[in-house]
Amino acid sequence: MAIYAYALIGLIVGIIARAILPSTRLVGLWGSALLGGAGGIIGGLISSAIAPVSATSTVHPLGIVLAVIVSALVSVGLIVITRNKRFA
């Protein structure tokens, strides 16, 4: 059940990153939200690898912090990478 919580945290961070940074036409609102959700899941899985006691069954503070950090990095990273590309 914690994976769903991490995905929700990532979705929120992805939407916030989209609102704060001007994006390109390549990634829309839902794309940013899905990228953030994927980053949140990856952050949650990394936290369960670091602290395997709780694994993915419960949400713990390390998982929340890593979900926020990884989802922000994924969302902002794609926005920065695609910012200077020109589209027809």
C-alpha positions, 0 to 999 in steps of 0.5 A: 500500500505504501507504493500508492502513497509514494506515487501520489506524493510524486504526482503532486510534486510533478504537478507542482514542478509543472506549475513552477517551471515553464515547460515545453510542448513535449510534456503536458500536465499529465506527463509531468504528473506521471513523471513525478509519480514514477519518480515517487515510486522509484524513491519509495523503492530506493528507501525500501532498499535502504531501510528494508525493515518496513519494505513497501508495506508501510510509509516511513519518513525516509520514503517520503523524503526520497519520493519527493526528491527523486520525483522532483529530480525526474520532473525538473530534469526532463523540463530542463533537458527539453527546454532548449529544443525547438519543435516544428 
